[in-house]
Amino acid sequence: MTTTNRNDFSDLFDDMVEWLDLEPSHHAWAIIEEAARLQSISAQEPNNLHLAGRVYGMAAAVSVMYDREQGYGIDEANAQAWVQYVEDFAESNYEGGERIG
């Protein structure tokens, strides 16, 4: 994640993690975990648009869940914050598709 993106979204990350932890079905965490796993593979295959699209699609799905739960309505722009969260989470917890943490 670039410094600019970290600054843009860091204020959201705490709220995002809190929501993930409190989301009753825990489906959102499962989506984040799978997206992070795929992101860690995608980082090694930067031209693999299929993987990149899957990661973005999962981030968009969580964005919709989050927006609906928080009462914001569906704001597709928030998907970018979730993409950044997934990238950051993958860097810390996955390597080549394997959980390291």
RODO-481726 format. One record per atom (N, C-alpha, C, O): x, y, z; atom name; residue in one letter. Coordinates in steps of 0.001 Angstrom, whole numbers, always signed. Atoms other than C-alpha are relative to their C-alpha. Example, Ala and Ser with C-alpha at 12.3 -4.5 7.8 and 13.67 -1.06 7.14 Angstrom:
<vextis>
vexti u = +890	v = -1190	w = +0	atome = N	residu = A
vexti u = +12300	v = -4500	w = +7800	atome = CA	residu = A
vexti u = +900	v = +1200	w = +0	atome = C	residu = A
vexti u = +1936	v = +1181	w = +665	atome = O	residu = A
vexti u = -820	v = -1190	w = -60	atome = N	residu = S
vexti u = +13670	v = -1060	w = +7140	atome = CA	residu = S
vexti u = -770	v = +1090	w = +730	atome = C	residu = S
vexti u = -261	v = +2198	w = +899	atome = O	residu = S
</vextis>
This chain:
<vextis>
vexti u = +852	v = -1172	w = +0	atome = N	residu = M
vexti u = +0	v = +0	w = +0	atome = CA	residu = M
vexti u = +892	v = +1227	w = +0	atome = C	residu = M
vexti u = +1887	v = +1285	w = +723	atome = O	residu = M
vexti u = -788	v = -1223	w = +42	atome = N	residu = T
vexti u = +1325	v = +3409	w = -842	atome = CA	residu = T
vexti u = -290	v = +854	w = +1232	atome = C	residu = T
vexti u = -1326	v = +707	w = +1880	atome = O	residu = T
vexti u = +189	v = -900	w = -1141	atome = N	residu = T
vexti u = +1764	v = +6037	w = +1830	atome = CA	residu = T
vexti u = -1248	v = +848	w = -183	atome = C	residu = T
vexti u = -1995	v = +1077	w = +768	atome = O	residu = T
vexti u = +1180	v = -828	w = +263	atome = N	residu = T
vexti u = -889	v = +8181	w = +157	atome = CA	residu = T
vexti u = -1278	v = -765	w = +304	atome = C	residu = T
vexti u = -2166	v = -246	w = +980	atome = O	residu = T
vexti u = +1192	v = +800	w = -261	atome = N	residu = N
vexti u = -3459	v = +5392	w = +228	atome = CA	residu = N
vexti u = -149	v = -306	w = +1476	atome = C	residu = N
vexti u = -1259	v = -277	w = +2007	atome = O	residu = N
vexti u = +83	v = +278	w = -1432	atome = N	residu = R
vexti u = -2582	v = +4514	w = +3807	atome = CA	residu = R
vexti u = -567	v = +1213	w = +722	atome = C	residu = R
vexti u = -1400	v = +1064	w = +1616	atome = O	residu = R
vexti u = +514	v = -1211	w = -620	atome = N	residu = N
vexti u = -3228	v = +8129	w = +4778	atome = CA	residu = N
vexti u = -1472	v = +220	w = -340	atome = C	residu = N
vexti u = -2248	v = +668	w = +504	atome = O	residu = N
vexti u = +1378	v = -207	w = +428	atome = N	residu = D
vexti u = -6458	v = +8239	w = +2770	atome = CA	residu = D
vexti u = -971	v = -902	w = +742	atome = C	residu = D
vexti u = -2084	v = -481	w = +1061	atome = O	residu = D
vexti u = +940	v = +983	w = -536	atome = N	residu = F
vexti u = -7971	v = +5133	w = +4326	atome = CA	residu = F
vexti u = +283	v = -442	w = +1430	atome = C	residu = F
vexti u = -526	v = -1166	w = +2010	atome = O	residu = F
vexti u = -351	v = +499	w = -1327	atome = N	residu = S
vexti u = -6222	v = +4600	w = +7665	atome = CA	residu = S
vexti u = -1046	v = +335	w = +1053	atome = C	residu = S
vexti u = -1242	v = -431	w = +1996	atome = O	residu = S
vexti u = +1024	v = -360	w = -976	atome = N	residu = D
vexti u = -8964	v = +6429	w = +9543	atome = CA	residu = D
vexti u = -1207	v = -938	w = -101	atome = C	residu = D
vexti u = -1958	v = -1085	w = +863	atome = O	residu = D
vexti u = +1108	v = +947	w = +162	atome = N	residu = L
vexti u = -11466	v = +3913	w = +8123	atome = CA	residu = L
vexti u = +342	v = -1392	w = +511	atome = C	residu = L
vexti u = -554	v = -2132	w = +918	atome = O	residu = L
vexti u = -378	v = +1373	w = -299	atome = N	residu = F
vexti u = -9467	v = +775	w = +8921	atome = CA	residu = F
vexti u = -448	v = -468	w = +1384	atome = C	residu = F
vexti u = -890	v = -1607	w = +1531	atome = O	residu = F
vexti u = +435	v = +396	w = -1344	atome = N	residu = D
vexti u = -10246	v = +754	w = +12648	atome = CA	residu = D
vexti u = -1494	v = -315	w = +18	atome = C	residu = D
vexti u = -1919	v = -1311	w = +604	atome = O	residu = D
vexti u = +1443	v = +252	w = +79	atome = N	residu = D
vexti u = -13976	v = +1042	w = +11942	atome = CA	residu = D
vexti u = -297	v = -1262	w = -797	atome = C	residu = D
vexti u = -1212	v = -2013	w = -460	atome = O	residu = D
vexti u = +199	v = +1174	w = +836	atome = N	residu = M
vexti u = -13699	v = -1628	w = +9252	atome = CA	residu = M
vexti u = +279	v = -1279	w = +789	atome = C	residu = M
vexti u = -494	v = -2235	w = +723	atome = O	residu = M
vexti u = -352	v = +1177	w = -793	atome = N	residu = V
vexti u = -11964	v = -4100	w = +11577	atome = CA	residu = V
vexti u = -1032	v = -232	w = +1102	atome = C	residu = V
vexti u = -1429	v = -1368	w = +1360	atome = O	residu = V
vexti u = +1026	v = +134	w = -1042	atome = N	residu = E
vexti u = -14443	v = -3401	w = +14355	atome = CA	residu = E
vexti u = -1276	v = -608	w = -582	atome = C	residu = E
vexti u = -1874	v = -1499	w = +22	atome = O	residu = E
vexti u = +1187	v = +551	w = +634	atome = N	residu = W
vexti u = -17320	v = -4076	w = +11967	atome = CA	residu = W
vexti u = +207	v = -1464	w = -369	atome = C	residu = W
vexti u = -683	v = -2288	w = -158	atome = O	residu = W
vexti u = -287	v = +1395	w = +356	atome = N	residu = L
vexti u = -15654	v = -7267	w = +10689	atome = CA	residu = L
vexti u = -116	v = -909	w = +1219	atome = C	residu = L
vexti u = -678	v = -2002	w = +1138	atome = O	residu = L
vexti u = +53	v = +809	w = -1222	atome = N	residu = D
vexti u = -15289	v = -8526	w = +14257	atome = CA	residu = D
vexti u = -1417	v = -158	w = +539	atome = C	residu = D
vexti u = -1748	v = -1185	w = +1132	atome = O	residu = D
vexti u = +1356	v = +32	w = -548	atome = N	residu = L
vexti u = -18896	v = -7705	w = +15140	atome = CA	residu = L
vexti u = -1041	v = -544	w = -974	atome = C	residu = L
vexti u = -2167	v = -829	w = -565	atome = O	residu = L
vexti u = +940	v = +480	w = +1009	atome = N	residu = E
vexti u = -20533	v = -8879	w = +11891	atome = CA	residu = E
vexti u = -429	v = -1419	w = +384	atome = C	residu = E
vexti u = +405	v = -2324	w = +430	atome = O	residu = E
vexti u = +453	v = +1243	w = -634	atome = N	residu = P
vexti u = -22717	v = -11744	w = +13188	atome = CA	residu = P
vexti u = +266	v = -1284	w = -783	atome = C	residu = P
vexti u = +547	v = -2315	w = -171	atome = O	residu = P
vexti u = -169	v = +1241	w = +759	atome = N	residu = S
vexti u = -22359	v = -14243	w = +10348	atome = CA	residu = S
vexti u = +1472	v = -355	w = -240	atome = C	residu = S
vexti u = +1792	v = -1497	w = -571	atome = O	residu = S
vexti u = -1437	v = +156	w = +258	atome = N	residu = H
vexti u = -18574	v = -13791	w = +10015	atome = CA	residu = H
vexti u = +297	v = -331	w = -1464	atome = C	residu = H
vexti u = +1412	v = -734	w = -1794	atome = O	residu = H
vexti u = -240	v = +214	w = +1428	atome = N	residu = H
vexti u = -19024	v = -14168	w = +6252	atome = CA	residu = H
vexti u = +969	v = +1031	w = -547	atome = C	residu = H
vexti u = +1780	v = +724	w = -1421	atome = O	residu = H
vexti u = -875	v = -1060	w = +497	atome = N	residu = A
vexti u = -17259	v = -10864	w = +5714	atome = CA	residu = A
vexti u = +1468	v = -337	w = +268	atome = C	residu = A
vexti u = +2320	v = -123	w = -594	atome = O	residu = A
vexti u = -1388	v = +387	w = -290	atome = N	residu = W
vexti u = -14101	v = -12119	w = +7473	atome = CA	residu = W
vexti u = +449	v = -1111	w = -935	atome = C	residu = W
vexti u = +1593	v = -1115	w = -1392	atome = O	residu = W
vexti u = -345	v = +1092	w = +920	atome = N	residu = A
vexti u = -14200	v = -15266	w = +5330	atome = CA	residu = A
vexti u = +320	v = +553	w = -1387	atome = C	residu = A
vexti u = +1244	v = +81	w = -2050	atome = O	residu = A
vexti u = -258	v = -626	w = +1304	atome = N	residu = I
vexti u = -14381	v = -13094	w = +2207	atome = CA	residu = I
vexti u = +1334	v = +730	w = +26	atome = C	residu = I
vexti u = +2104	v = +642	w = -931	atome = O	residu = I
vexti u = -1270	v = -725	w = -119	atome = N	residu = I
vexti u = -11494	v = -10925	w = +3425	atome = CA	residu = I
vexti u = +1172	v = -975	w = -8	atome = C	residu = I
vexti u = +2181	v = -727	w = -668	atome = O	residu = I
vexti u = -1074	v = +1004	w = -40	atome = N	residu = E
vexti u = -9374	v = -13996	w = +4178	atome = CA	residu = E
vexti u = +276	v = -565	w = -1394	atome = C	residu = E
vexti u = +1431	v = -673	w = -1806	atome = O	residu = E
vexti u = -181	v = +547	w = +1345	atome = N	residu = E
vexti u = -9978	v = -15466	w = +715	atome = CA	residu = E
vexti u = +554	v = +1055	w = -950	atome = C	residu = E
vexti u = +1417	v = +758	w = -1776	atome = O	residu = E
vexti u = -519	v = -1083	w = +849	atome = N	residu = A
vexti u = -9393	v = -12107	w = -970	atome = CA	residu = A
vexti u = +1482	v = +239	w = +289	atome = C	residu = A
vexti u = +2263	v = +460	w = -636	atome = O	residu = A
vexti u = -1402	v = -202	w = -363	atome = N	residu = A
vexti u = -6121	v = -11707	w = +947	atome = CA	residu = A
vexti u = +868	v = -1156	w = -517	atome = C	residu = A
vexti u = +1990	v = -938	w = -973	atome = O	residu = A
vexti u = -740	v = +1157	w = +526	atome = N	residu = R
vexti u = -5032	v = -15227	w = -24	atome = CA	residu = R
vexti u = +250	v = +187	w = -1494	atome = C	residu = R
vexti u = +1366	v = +0	w = -1979	atome = O	residu = R
vexti u = -135	v = -220	w = +1439	atome = N	residu = L
vexti u = -5708	v = -14447	w = -3681	atome = CA	residu = L
vexti u = +903	v = +1195	w = -303	atome = C	residu = L
vexti u = +1668	v = +1165	w = -1267	atome = O	residu = L
vexti u = -855	v = -1173	w = +182	atome = N	residu = Q
vexti u = -4034	v = -11032	w = -3350	atome = CA	residu = Q
vexti u = +1464	v = -379	w = +142	atome = C	residu = Q
vexti u = +2308	v = +127	w = -597	atome = O	residu = Q
vexti u = -1395	v = +399	w = -191	atome = N	residu = S
vexti u = -866	v = -12688	w = -2080	atome = CA	residu = S
vexti u = +524	v = -785	w = -1203	atome = C	residu = S
vexti u = +1714	v = -728	w = -1509	atome = O	residu = S
vexti u = -384	v = +679	w = +1233	atome = N	residu = I
vexti u = -831	v = -14877	w = -5191	atome = CA	residu = I
vexti u = +103	v = +1017	w = -1124	atome = C	residu = I
vexti u = +1044	v = +985	w = -1916	atome = O	residu = I
vexti u = +49	v = -1025	w = +1039	atome = N	residu = S
vexti u = -1738	v = -11942	w = -7419	atome = CA	residu = S
vexti u = +1232	v = +898	w = +46	atome = C	residu = S
vexti u = +1702	v = +1360	w = -994	atome = O	residu = S
vexti u = -1190	v = -844	w = -128	atome = N	residu = A
vexti u = +1207	v = -9952	w = -6055	atome = CA	residu = A
vexti u = +1193	v = -627	w = -733	atome = C	residu = A
vexti u = +2088	v = +81	w = -1193	atome = O	residu = A
vexti u = -1079	v = +697	w = +708	atome = N	residu = Q
vexti u = +3482	v = -12600	w = -7599	atome = CA	residu = Q
vexti u = -288	v = -128	w = -1495	atome = C	residu = Q
vexti u = +603	v = -446	w = -2283	atome = O	residu = Q
vexti u = +424	v = +87	w = +1398	atome = N	residu = E
vexti u = +1512	v = -12562	w = -10877	atome = CA	residu = E
vexti u = -711	v = +1301	w = -386	atome = C	residu = E
vexti u = -1926	v = +1299	w = -585	atome = O	residu = E
vexti u = +637	v = -1309	w = +196	atome = N	residu = P
vexti u = +906	v = -8840	w = -11569	atome = CA	residu = P
vexti u = -828	v = +144	w = -1277	atome = C	residu = P
vexti u = -1661	v = +1046	w = -1365	atome = O	residu = P
vexti u = +770	v = -100	w = +1241	atome = N	residu = N
vexti u = -484	v = -9455	w = -15063	atome = CA	residu = N
vexti u = -1204	v = -942	w = -27	atome = C	residu = N
vexti u = -1859	v = -1076	w = -1060	atome = O	residu = N
vexti u = +1124	v = +931	w = -58	atome = N	residu = N
vexti u = -3104	v = -11966	w = -13928	atome = CA	residu = N
vexti u = -1271	v = +783	w = +347	atome = C	residu = N
vexti u = -1596	v = +987	w = +1517	atome = O	residu = N
vexti u = +1197	v = -819	w = -199	atome = N	residu = L
vexti u = -6270	v = -9939	w = -14418	atome = CA	residu = L
vexti u = -1141	v = -791	w = +629	atome = C	residu = L
vexti u = -2006	v = -211	w = +1285	atome = O	residu = L
vexti u = +1030	v = +837	w = -613	atome = N	residu = H
vexti u = -8452	v = -12866	w = -13365	atome = CA	residu = H
vexti u = +92	v = +89	w = +1533	atome = C	residu = H
vexti u = -916	v = +302	w = +2207	atome = O	residu = H
vexti u = -177	v = -98	w = -1455	atome = N	residu = L
vexti u = -6981	v = -12840	w = -9839	atome = CA	residu = L
vexti u = -309	v = +1400	w = +503	atome = C	residu = L
vexti u = -987	v = +1564	w = +1518	atome = O	residu = L
vexti u = +249	v = -1385	w = -409	atome = N	residu = A
vexti u = -7046	v = -9051	w = -9630	atome = CA	residu = A
vexti u = -1497	v = +291	w = +13	atome = C	residu = A
vexti u = -1996	v = +957	w = +920	atome = O	residu = A
vexti u = +1452	v = -202	w = +58	atome = N	residu = G
vexti u = -10699	v = -9051	w = -10666	atome = CA	residu = G
vexti u = -728	v = -702	w = +1124	atome = C	residu = G
vexti u = -1698	v = -172	w = +1667	atome = O	residu = G
vexti u = +629	v = +719	w = -1113	atome = N	residu = R
vexti u = -11597	v = -11657	w = -8077	atome = CA	residu = R
vexti u = +208	v = +744	w = +1321	atome = C	residu = R
vexti u = -711	v = +853	w = +2133	atome = O	residu = R
vexti u = -281	v = -765	w = -1225	atome = N	residu = V
vexti u = -9899	v = -9641	w = -5328	atome = CA	residu = V
vexti u = -892	v = +1235	w = +50	atome = C	residu = V
vexti u = -1502	v = +1518	w = +1081	atome = O	residu = V
vexti u = +844	v = -1190	w = +33	atome = N	residu = Y
vexti u = -11713	v = -6482	w = -6413	atome = CA	residu = Y
vexti u = -1467	v = -362	w = +233	atome = C	residu = Y
vexti u = -2168	v = +333	w = +968	atome = O	residu = Y
vexti u = +1392	v = +429	w = -169	atome = N	residu = G
vexti u = -15032	v = -8344	w = -6626	atome = CA	residu = G
vexti u = -329	v = -332	w = +1444	atome = C	residu = G
vexti u = -1408	v = +1	w = +1934	atome = O	residu = G
vexti u = +218	v = +325	w = -1412	atome = N	residu = M
vexti u = -14647	v = -9659	w = -3088	atome = CA	residu = M
vexti u = -6	v = +1261	w = +853	atome = C	residu = M
vexti u = -813	v = +1388	w = +1774	atome = O	residu = M
vexti u = -23	v = -1272	w = -734	atome = N	residu = A
vexti u = -13733	v = -6196	w = -1805	atome = CA	residu = A
vexti u = -1296	v = +764	w = -230	atome = C	residu = A
vexti u = -1828	v = +1373	w = +698	atome = O	residu = A
vexti u = +1268	v = -676	w = +298	atome = N	residu = A
vexti u = -16805	v = -4782	w = -3552	atome = CA	residu = A
vexti u = -1147	v = -661	w = +751	atome = C	residu = A
vexti u = -2045	v = +28	w = +1235	atome = O	residu = A
vexti u = +1059	v = +708	w = -723	atome = N	residu = A
vexti u = -18995	v = -7479	w = -1972	atome = CA	residu = A
vexti u = +1	v = +387	w = +1477	atome = C	residu = A
vexti u = -1055	v = +631	w = +2060	atome = O	residu = A
vexti u = -85	v = -403	w = -1408	atome = N	residu = V
vexti u = -17729	v = -6636	w = +1509	atome = CA	residu = V
vexti u = -416	v = +1454	w = +152	atome = C	residu = V
vexti u = -1054	v = +1816	w = +1141	atome = O	residu = V
vexti u = +398	v = -1403	w = -30	atome = N	residu = S
vexti u = -18191	v = -2947	w = +727	atome = CA	residu = S
vexti u = -1519	v = +135	w = +49	atome = C	residu = S
vexti u = -2052	v = +933	w = +821	atome = O	residu = S
vexti u = +1462	v = -38	w = +12	atome = N	residu = V
vexti u = -21867	v = -3557	w = -62	atome = CA	residu = V
vexti u = -551	v = -453	w = +1343	atome = C	residu = V
vexti u = -1474	v = +160	w = +1880	atome = O	residu = V
vexti u = +448	v = +491	w = -1311	atome = N	residu = M
vexti u = -22294	v = -5585	w = +3141	atome = CA	residu = M
vexti u = +206	v = +1073	w = +1062	atome = C	residu = M
vexti u = -683	v = +1334	w = +1873	atome = O	residu = M
vexti u = -350	v = -1024	w = -989	atome = N	residu = Y
vexti u = -20573	v = -2875	w = +5181	atome = CA	residu = Y
vexti u = -911	v = +1212	w = -131	atome = C	residu = Y
vexti u = -1439	v = +1710	w = +864	atome = O	residu = Y
vexti u = +829	v = -1182	w = +215	atome = N	residu = D
vexti u = -22494	v = -11	w = +3616	atome = CA	residu = D
vexti u = -1438	v = -250	w = +422	atome = C	residu = D
vexti u = -2067	v = +614	w = +1032	atome = O	residu = D
vexti u = +1371	v = +314	w = -366	atome = N	residu = R
vexti u = -25827	v = -1749	w = +4083	atome = CA	residu = R
vexti u = -133	v = -108	w = +1524	atome = C	residu = R
vexti u = -1090	v = +407	w = +2102	atome = O	residu = R
vexti u = +30	v = +189	w = -1452	atome = N	residu = E
vexti u = -25036	v = -2710	w = +7705	atome = CA	residu = E
vexti u = +131	v = +1326	w = +746	atome = C	residu = E
vexti u = -531	v = +1541	w = +1761	atome = O	residu = E
vexti u = -250	v = -1272	w = -673	atome = N	residu = Q
vexti u = -23813	v = +758	w = +8625	atome = CA	residu = Q
vexti u = -1012	v = +1077	w = -367	atome = C	residu = Q
vexti u = -1003	v = +2167	w = +205	atome = O	residu = Q
vexti u = +1040	v = -941	w = +371	atome = N	residu = G
vexti u = -26741	v = +2464	w = +6925	atome = CA	residu = G
vexti u = +444	v = +1100	w = -942	atome = C	residu = G
vexti u = -223	v = +2128	w = -1056	atome = O	residu = G
vexti u = -503	v = -1015	w = +909	atome = N	residu = Y
vexti u = -24682	v = +4378	w = +4403	atome = CA	residu = Y
vexti u = -634	v = -92	w = -1379	atome = C	residu = Y
vexti u = -509	v = +839	w = -2175	atome = O	residu = Y
vexti u = +428	v = +248	w = +1372	atome = N	residu = G
vexti u = -26416	v = +2941	w = +1356	atome = CA	residu = G
vexti u = +1157	v = -627	w = -746	atome = C	residu = G
vexti u = +2247	v = -762	w = -191	atome = O	residu = G
vexti u = -1063	v = +659	w = +746	atome = N	residu = I
vexti u = -24403	v = +1281	w = -1348	atome = CA	residu = I
vexti u = +848	v = +1063	w = -681	atome = C	residu = I
vexti u = +381	v = +1768	w = -1576	atome = O	residu = I
vexti u = -942	v = -978	w = +529	atome = N	residu = D
vexti u = -21374	v = +3427	w = -2129	atome = CA	residu = D
vexti u = +1164	v = -756	w = -615	atome = C	residu = D
vexti u = +2070	v = -1194	w = +95	atome = O	residu = D
vexti u = -1030	v = +790	w = +669	atome = N	residu = E
vexti u = -19199	v = +1725	w = -4724	atome = CA	residu = E
vexti u = +1399	v = +576	w = +198	atome = C	residu = E
vexti u = +2384	v = -154	w = +85	atome = O	residu = E
vexti u = -1313	v = -603	w = -214	atome = N	residu = A
vexti u = -16385	v = +4169	w = -4025	atome = CA	residu = A
vexti u = +695	v = -609	w = +1207	atome = C	residu = A
vexti u = +1924	v = -628	w = +1264	atome = O	residu = A
vexti u = -600	v = +610	w = -1177	atome = N	residu = N
vexti u = -15851	v = +2452	w = -677	atome = CA	residu = N
vexti u = +703	v = -1310	w = -310	atome = C	residu = N
vexti u = +1489	v = -1788	w = +509	atome = O	residu = N
vexti u = -691	v = +1231	w = +375	atome = N	residu = A
vexti u = -14716	v = -684	w = -2521	atome = CA	residu = A
vexti u = +1506	v = +227	w = -31	atome = C	residu = A
vexti u = +2268	v = -677	w = +309	atome = O	residu = A
vexti u = -1436	v = -263	w = +67	atome = N	residu = Q
vexti u = -11332	v = +986	w = -3017	atome = CA	residu = Q
vexti u = +626	v = -64	w = +1393	atome = C	residu = Q
vexti u = +1748	v = -549	w = +1539	atome = O	residu = Q
vexti u = -524	v = +104	w = -1366	atome = N	residu = A
vexti u = -10873	v = +1290	w = +743	atome = CA	residu = A
vexti u = +141	v = -1461	w = +399	atome = C	residu = A
vexti u = +1124	v = -1836	w = +1038	atome = O	residu = A
vexti u = -77	v = +1427	w = -319	atome = N	residu = W
vexti u = -11630	v = -2429	w = +1090	atome = CA	residu = W
vexti u = +1101	v = -684	w = -791	atome = C	residu = W
vexti u = +1741	v = -1598	w = -272	atome = O	residu = W
vexti u = -1115	v = +549	w = +771	atome = N	residu = V
vexti u = -9171	v = -3250	w = -1715	atome = CA	residu = V
vexti u = +1305	v = +308	w = +726	atome = C	residu = V
vexti u = +2162	v = -565	w = +862	atome = O	residu = V
vexti u = -1215	v = -378	w = -723	atome = N	residu = Q
vexti u = -6500	v = -1332	w = +198	atome = CA	residu = Q
vexti u = +130	v = -793	w = +1301	atome = C	residu = Q
vexti u = +1227	v = -1205	w = +1679	atome = O	residu = Q
vexti u = -38	v = +795	w = -1232	atome = N	residu = Y
vexti u = -7451	v = -3128	w = +3406	atome = CA	residu = Y
vexti u = +460	v = -1425	w = -312	atome = C	residu = Y
vexti u = +1308	v = -1972	w = +393	atome = O	residu = Y
vexti u = -379	v = +1360	w = +395	atome = N	residu = V
vexti u = -7167	v = -6510	w = +1648	atome = CA	residu = V
vexti u = +1489	v = -60	w = -335	atome = C	residu = V
vexti u = +2179	v = -989	w = +85	atome = O	residu = V
vexti u = -1414	v = -17	w = +353	atome = N	residu = E
vexti u = -3768	v = -5581	w = +213	atome = CA	residu = E
vexti u = +875	v = +88	w = +1240	atome = C	residu = E
vexti u = +1878	v = -619	w = +1347	atome = O	residu = E
vexti u = -748	v = -152	w = -1241	atome = N	residu = D
vexti u = -2513	v = -4491	w = +3616	atome = CA	residu = D
vexti u = -68	v = -1281	w = +835	atome = C	residu = D
vexti u = +944	v = -1737	w = +1368	atome = O	residu = D
vexti u = +199	v = +1238	w = -757	atome = N	residu = F
vexti u = -3965	v = -7578	w = +5315	atome = CA	residu = F
vexti u = +806	v = -1138	w = -619	atome = C	residu = F
vexti u = +1422	v = -1928	w = +97	atome = O	residu = F
vexti u = -750	v = +1051	w = +693	atome = N	residu = A
vexti u = -2414	v = -9850	w = +2678	atome = CA	residu = A
vexti u = +1500	v = +139	w = +247	atome = C	residu = A
vexti u = +2188	v = -855	w = +475	atome = O	residu = A
vexti u = -1433	v = -223	w = -240	atome = N	residu = E
vexti u = +1022	v = -8264	w = +3119	atome = CA	residu = E
vexti u = +432	v = -516	w = +1357	atome = C	residu = E
vexti u = +1534	v = -1043	w = +1508	atome = O	residu = E
vexti u = -347	v = +382	w = -1372	atome = N	residu = S
vexti u = +932	v = -9009	w = +6836	atome = CA	residu = S
vexti u = -279	v = -1460	w = +322	atome = C	residu = S
vexti u = +323	v = -2015	w = +1241	atome = O	residu = S
vexti u = +476	v = +1319	w = -420	atome = N	residu = N
vexti u = -728	v = -12420	w = +6832	atome = CA	residu = N
vexti u = +117	v = -1127	w = -1014	atome = C	residu = N
vexti u = -111	v = -2287	w = -671	atome = O	residu = N
vexti u = -65	v = +1033	w = +1045	atome = N	residu = Y
vexti u = -196	v = -14263	w = +3532	atome = CA	residu = Y
vexti u = +1264	v = +132	w = -826	atome = C	residu = Y
vexti u = +1784	v = +1226	w = -1044	atome = O	residu = Y
vexti u = -1134	v = +9	w = +920	atome = N	residu = E
vexti u = +2679	v = -15291	w = +1333	atome = CA	residu = E
vexti u = -228	v = -1121	w = -1003	atome = C	residu = E
vexti u = -283	v = -2294	w = -636	atome = O	residu = E
vexti u = +203	v = +979	w = +1056	atome = N	residu = G
vexti u = +2118	v = -17022	w = -1986	atome = CA	residu = G
vexti u = -1230	v = -857	w = +189	atome = C	residu = G
vexti u = -1239	v = -2029	w = -188	atome = O	residu = G
vexti u = +1243	v = +729	w = -203	atome = N	residu = G
vexti u = -1397	v = -18034	w = -1011	atome = CA	residu = G
vexti u = -88	v = -779	w = +1291	atome = C	residu = G
vexti u = -1103	v = -1423	w = +1557	atome = O	residu = G
vexti u = -34	v = +727	w = -1275	atome = N	residu = E
vexti u = -406	v = -19494	w = +2364	atome = CA	residu = E
vexti u = -67	v = +976	w = +1171	atome = C	residu = E
vexti u = +593	v = +2015	w = +1162	atome = O	residu = E
vexti u = +137	v = -823	w = -1219	atome = N	residu = R
vexti u = -1405	v = -18037	w = +5753	atome = CA	residu = R
vexti u = +1283	v = -115	w = +797	atome = C	residu = R
vexti u = +1727	v = -1226	w = +1088	atome = O	residu = R
vexti u = -1253	v = +14	w = -760	atome = N	residu = I
vexti u = +1735	v = -17050	w = +7668	atome = CA	residu = I
vexti u = -163	v = +485	w = +1434	atome = C	residu = I
vexti u = +769	v = +393	w = +2234	atome = O	residu = I
vexti u = +164	v = -576	w = -1330	atome = N	residu = G
vexti u = +229	v = -15473	w = +10758	atome = CA	residu = G
vexti u = -926	v = -696	w = +905	atome = C	residu = G
vexti u = -1115	v = -268	w = +2044	atome = O	residu = G
</vextis>
